Amino acid sequence: MEPRSGASGSVVTAAKTMIGGLFKLKQTTLLVFTAYAAYAAGGGLGQGVARQLELIIISYAAIAAVTAINMYFDRDIDALMERTRSRPLASGRLNPHLALFMSILLLVASIVAGLVVFNIWYVFGILIGFIFDVFAYTLLLKRRSPINIVAGAIAGGAPALGGWAAAAGRIDAAAVMFSLVVASWVPAHIWFLATFYREDYMRAGVPMLPTIADPSVVGTGIGIAAMATGYAVAALGLLGAIGPAATLYGLAVSAYTMYLAARYIEEKGSPFYAKKAFIRVNMSLGFFYLLVVLEKLLGI
């Protein structure tokens, strides 16, 4: 077989690089799982295995595409940060214009597929994620204001919103609460991480809250967001959207995150403590949604 050359070879190479480093596979997988869990809770498990796989594939494509588009616009500041300088666009390993073209193509394909396979409300979830992640967060707020994370949180909750809508055919209170669980988790996720990489963000000129505010302000913000998690979980339990185990665990996670926030203040925003708290918070979200799925599989 002759080796690929020219444009076709460039596209294949770009595709491999994008999959390996441009789509943030761990983060994307977690968000896809929140979409799947909400889909399962909304009645998706009764729609067949093929439809469940379609939900996973389409959601993966949409989230990965939005993530890659963000990296296109952030490639200059990514190159300044130790944590991100090895990313494909920041390091120059991938042509930025080709990456943008392929990402837009993937996003459009996911929107069309979402309309064909599911419904307009599922696509609405994709569009919410795209608008708030790319325009509100990355282009408008990320480099200008510490409230940037509000837009990022809304975008983070969009897959769960769409997942419920894909199964239920509507966006209702349960859909919003599933979205809020993720959105209210985002401040702890981001601000603990930004504390550990405070110097990176300062070097890049990104005004994440831990770079400009006292630890008491950051910790209070994380605590308030954790309270919102508790209210969202309680609402899902009262609506019958999740089972008792997920409800109790979600409430426990809310209380534990508030404890982590209080300790963060006591530790005066220690980067080393923030890294430990970041790891614990990340594990909690995935396990909550795993319990949601398991209880639905058991008919609870």
C-alpha positions as CSV (number, residue, x, y, z in Angstrom):
1,M,0.0,0.0,0.0
2,E,1.4,3.4,-0.9
3,P,1.8,5.9,1.9
4,R,-0.7,8.6,2.2
5,S,0.4,12.0,0.9
6,G,-0.8,15.5,0.3
7,A,-4.1,16.7,1.7
8,S,-5.5,13.3,2.6
9,G,-2.4,12.4,4.7
10,S,-2.6,15.8,6.5
11,V,-6.2,15.2,7.4
12,V,-5.5,11.7,8.7
13,T,-2.6,13.0,10.8
14,A,-4.7,15.9,12.1
15,A,-7.5,13.5,13.0
16,K,-5.1,11.3,15.1
17,T,-3.6,14.4,16.8
18,M,-7.1,15.8,17.6
19,I,-8.3,12.5,19.1
20,G,-5.1,12.2,21.1
21,G,-4.9,15.7,22.6
22,L,-7.4,18.2,21.3
23,F,-10.6,16.7,22.6
24,K,-9.7,16.4,26.3
25,L,-10.8,12.8,26.4
26,K,-11.1,12.5,30.2
27,Q,-13.2,15.6,30.6
28,T,-15.3,14.8,27.5
29,T,-15.9,11.3,28.7
30,L,-17.1,12.6,32.1
31,L,-19.5,15.0,30.5
32,V,-20.8,12.4,28.1
33,F,-21.5,10.2,31.1
34,T,-23.5,12.9,32.7
35,A,-25.6,13.1,29.5
36,Y,-26.0,9.3,29.5
37,A,-27.0,9.2,33.1
38,A,-29.7,11.9,32.6
39,Y,-30.8,10.1,29.5
40,A,-31.2,6.8,31.5
41,A,-33.1,8.6,34.3
42,G,-35.4,10.1,31.7
43,G,-36.4,6.7,30.4
44,G,-33.7,6.1,27.9
45,L,-32.9,2.6,29.1
46,G,-36.2,1.5,27.6
47,Q,-35.4,2.8,24.1
48,G,-32.9,0.0,23.2
49,V,-29.2,-0.5,23.2
50,A,-28.7,1.0,19.7
51,R,-30.4,4.3,20.7
52,Q,-28.2,4.4,23.8
53,L,-25.1,4.0,21.7
54,E,-26.3,6.8,19.4
55,L,-26.7,9.1,22.4
56,I,-23.2,8.4,23.5
57,I,-21.6,8.8,20.0
58,I,-23.5,12.0,19.2
59,S,-22.9,13.6,22.6
60,Y,-19.2,12.6,22.4
61,A,-18.9,14.3,19.0
62,A,-20.7,17.5,20.1
63,I,-18.7,17.9,23.3
64,A,-15.4,17.1,21.7
65,A,-16.0,19.6,18.9
66,V,-16.9,22.4,21.3
67,T,-13.7,21.6,23.3
68,A,-11.6,21.7,20.2
69,I,-13.0,25.0,19.1
70,N,-12.2,26.4,22.5
71,M,-8.6,25.3,22.1
72,Y,-8.4,27.1,18.8
73,F,-9.2,30.4,20.5
74,D,-7.1,29.7,23.6
75,R,-4.0,28.5,21.8
76,D,-2.0,31.6,22.6
77,I,-2.6,31.5,26.4
78,D,-2.3,27.7,26.4
79,A,1.2,28.2,25.1
80,L,2.1,30.3,28.1
81,M,0.9,27.9,30.7
82,E,2.9,24.9,31.9
83,R,-0.2,22.7,32.3
84,T,-1.4,23.3,28.7
85,R,1.6,24.2,26.6
86,S,1.9,20.7,25.2
87,R,-1.6,20.7,23.7
88,P,-1.6,20.2,19.9
89,L,-2.5,23.8,18.9
90,A,-0.4,25.5,21.6
91,S,2.7,23.4,20.7
92,G,2.2,23.9,17.0
93,R,1.8,20.2,16.3
94,L,-1.5,20.8,14.5
95,N,-2.5,23.3,11.9
96,P,-5.0,25.6,13.8
97,H,-7.2,26.4,10.8
98,L,-7.5,22.7,9.8
99,A,-8.4,21.9,13.4
100,L,-11.1,24.6,13.5
101,F,-12.5,23.4,10.2
102,M,-12.7,19.8,11.3
103,S,-14.2,20.8,14.7
104,I,-16.9,22.9,13.1
105,L,-17.7,20.0,10.7
106,L,-17.9,17.6,13.6
107,L,-20.2,20.0,15.5
108,V,-22.5,20.5,12.5
109,A,-22.7,16.7,12.0
110,S,-23.6,16.2,15.7
111,I,-26.4,18.8,15.4
112,V,-27.9,17.2,12.3
113,A,-27.6,13.7,13.8
114,G,-29.2,14.9,17.0
115,L,-32.2,16.3,15.1
116,V,-32.6,13.1,13.1
117,V,-32.1,10.6,15.9
118,F,-33.6,12.5,18.9
119,N,-35.3,15.8,19.0
120,I,-35.0,19.6,18.9
121,W,-34.6,19.8,22.7
122,Y,-31.6,17.5,22.7
123,V,-30.0,19.8,20.0
124,F,-31.0,22.8,22.2
125,G,-28.7,21.3,24.9
126,I,-25.9,21.1,22.3
127,L,-26.4,24.7,21.3
128,I,-26.5,25.9,24.9
129,G,-23.1,24.2,25.5
130,F,-21.6,25.7,22.4
131,I,-22.9,29.2,23.0
132,F,-21.9,29.4,26.6
133,D,-18.6,27.6,26.3
134,V,-17.2,29.2,23.2
135,F,-18.8,32.7,23.1
136,A,-19.8,33.5,26.7
137,Y,-16.8,31.8,28.4
138,T,-13.9,31.7,26.1
139,L,-14.4,34.7,23.9
140,L,-16.2,37.2,26.2
141,L,-15.4,36.5,29.8
142,K,-12.4,34.2,30.3
143,R,-9.7,36.8,29.8
144,R,-11.7,39.7,31.3
145,S,-13.6,38.7,34.4
146,P,-13.5,36.3,37.3
147,I,-17.2,35.5,36.8
148,N,-16.1,33.7,33.6
149,I,-16.8,30.4,35.4
150,V,-20.5,31.1,35.5
151,A,-20.7,30.8,31.8
152,G,-18.4,27.7,31.9
153,A,-20.7,26.1,34.5
154,I,-23.8,26.6,32.4
155,A,-21.9,25.0,29.5
156,G,-20.8,22.1,31.7
157,G,-24.4,21.4,32.6
158,A,-25.7,21.4,29.1
159,P,-24.9,17.7,28.2
160,A,-27.0,16.5,31.2
161,L,-29.8,18.9,30.1
162,G,-29.7,17.4,26.6
163,G,-29.4,13.9,27.8
164,W,-32.7,14.1,29.7
165,A,-34.4,15.8,26.8
166,A,-33.2,13.1,24.4
167,A,-35.1,10.5,26.4
168,A,-38.1,12.5,27.7
169,G,-38.7,14.7,24.6
170,R,-38.8,17.8,26.7
171,I,-36.9,20.1,29.0
172,D,-38.6,20.3,32.4
173,A,-37.7,20.8,36.1
174,A,-35.8,17.5,36.3
175,A,-33.7,18.3,33.2
176,V,-32.7,21.7,34.8
177,M,-31.9,20.0,38.1
178,F,-29.7,17.4,36.4
179,S,-27.9,20.3,34.6
180,L,-27.6,22.2,37.9
181,V,-25.8,19.3,39.6
182,V,-23.0,19.6,37.1
183,A,-23.1,23.4,36.9
184,S,-22.8,23.7,40.7
185,W,-19.9,21.2,40.7
186,V,-17.9,23.3,38.2
187,P,-16.7,26.1,40.6
188,A,-15.1,23.6,43.0
189,H,-13.6,21.7,40.0
190,I,-12.2,24.9,38.4
191,W,-11.2,27.0,41.4
192,F,-9.4,24.1,43.2
193,L,-7.5,23.5,40.0
194,A,-6.8,27.2,39.4
195,T,-5.4,27.5,42.9
196,F,-2.9,24.8,42.2
197,Y,-2.0,26.4,38.9
198,R,-2.3,29.9,40.2
199,E,1.1,31.0,38.7
200,D,0.1,29.5,35.3
201,Y,-3.1,31.5,35.2
202,M,-1.3,34.7,36.3
203,R,1.4,34.2,33.7
204,A,-1.3,33.9,31.0
205,G,-3.3,36.9,32.3
206,V,-6.4,34.9,33.0
207,P,-8.3,36.4,36.0
208,M,-9.6,33.2,37.6
209,L,-10.9,34.0,41.0
210,P,-8.1,32.3,43.0
211,T,-5.6,34.6,41.2
212,I,-7.2,37.9,42.3
213,A,-9.3,37.1,45.4
214,D,-8.6,36.2,49.0
215,P,-9.0,32.5,49.8
216,S,-12.0,33.2,52.0
217,V,-13.8,34.6,48.9
218,V,-13.0,31.6,46.8
219,G,-13.9,29.1,49.5
220,T,-17.2,30.9,50.2
221,G,-18.0,30.7,46.5
222,I,-17.3,27.0,46.4
223,G,-19.4,26.5,49.5
224,I,-22.4,28.3,48.0
225,A,-22.1,26.3,44.8
226,A,-22.0,23.1,46.9
227,M,-25.3,24.2,48.6
228,A,-26.8,24.5,45.2
229,T,-25.8,20.9,44.5
230,G,-27.6,19.8,47.5
231,Y,-30.8,21.6,46.5
232,A,-30.6,20.2,43.0
233,V,-30.1,16.6,44.3
234,A,-32.9,17.0,46.8
235,A,-35.2,18.3,44.0
236,L,-34.3,15.3,41.8
237,G,-35.1,12.9,44.6
238,L,-38.5,14.6,45.4
239,L,-39.4,14.5,41.6
240,G,-38.6,10.8,41.6
241,A,-36.0,11.3,38.9
242,I,-33.3,9.5,40.9
243,G,-33.3,6.8,43.5
244,P,-32.6,6.9,47.3
245,A,-28.9,5.9,47.0
246,A,-28.1,8.6,44.5
247,T,-30.1,11.1,46.5
248,L,-28.3,10.3,49.8
249,Y,-24.9,10.2,48.1
250,G,-25.5,13.5,46.3
251,L,-26.5,15.2,49.6
252,A,-23.4,13.8,51.3
253,V,-21.2,15.1,48.4
254,S,-22.8,18.5,48.8
255,A,-22.0,18.6,52.5
256,Y,-18.5,17.2,51.9
257,T,-17.7,19.8,49.3
258,M,-18.8,22.5,51.8
259,Y,-16.3,21.0,54.3
260,L,-13.6,21.0,51.6
261,A,-14.3,24.7,51.0
262,A,-14.1,25.5,54.7
263,R,-10.8,23.6,54.9
264,Y,-9.6,25.5,51.9
265,I,-10.1,28.8,53.8
266,E,-8.4,27.4,56.9
267,E,-5.4,26.3,54.7
268,K,-5.3,29.9,53.3
269,G,-5.7,28.6,49.7
270,S,-2.8,26.2,49.9
271,P,-2.0,24.9,46.4
272,F,-1.2,21.5,47.8
273,Y,-4.5,21.2,49.6
274,A,-6.3,22.5,46.6
275,K,-4.9,19.7,44.4
276,K,-6.1,17.0,46.9
277,A,-9.5,18.7,47.1
278,F,-9.7,18.8,43.3
279,I,-9.1,15.1,43.0
280,R,-11.8,14.3,45.5
281,V,-14.4,16.6,43.9
282,N,-13.7,15.1,40.5
283,M,-14.4,11.6,41.7
284,S,-17.6,12.6,43.4
285,L,-19.5,13.7,40.3
286,G,-18.8,10.6,38.3
287,F,-19.8,8.3,41.2
288,F,-23.1,10.2,41.7
289,Y,-24.1,9.7,38.1
290,L,-23.0,6.1,38.2
291,L,-25.4,5.6,41.1
292,V,-28.2,7.2,39.1
293,V,-27.6,4.7,36.2
294,L,-27.2,1.7,38.5
295,E,-30.5,2.4,40.3
296,K,-32.3,2.8,37.0
297,L,-30.9,-0.5,35.8
298,L,-32.2,-2.1,39.0
299,G,-35.6,-0.5,38.5
300,I,-35.3,1.8,41.5
